[in-house]
Structures are given as C-alpha cells and as structure tokens.
Amino acid sequence: MDVVAQVFPQAVHHECIFHALQEVQERIKEVYGADYAETHPEVERLREEINHIFDARTKCTAQRR
C-alpha cells in the first residue's frame, strides 16, 4: 500500500491537468518528433482534441467529450 494512502485512506488522487497535458506533449514529440505538426498534421489535430477535452469546466463535460 502506498504511504499516502496509509496516512490519508479517504484521499482521492487527481492528476494535475497542466502536468497531464505536458505529458501528452512530451509523448507526442518523443514518438513523432519535434516537427510533428508539419510532418504529421493528423497528430496535431489529435493533440488539439485532447486539449479540448481537458478544457472543460466540469468533470461531467470532460467525460462526455
């Protein structure tokens, strides 16, 4: 069992949206290269769609997207 879970058994972990989107960006660059927007425009569209999902004011909206 994780130490945080032992100390705070009722806590729910939430990933920071900023860091989640930063991770997406890093993975895309890792897989497709830094110039992916020019070489793989479909990936740029996917990145924009992922950003749109996280640009929701509520959890319900994000889940629906």
Buried (B, 14 or more C-beta within 10 A) or exposed (E): EEEEEEEEEEEEEEEEBEEEBEEBBEEBEEEBEEEBBEEBEEBBEEBEEBEEBEEBEEEEEBEEE
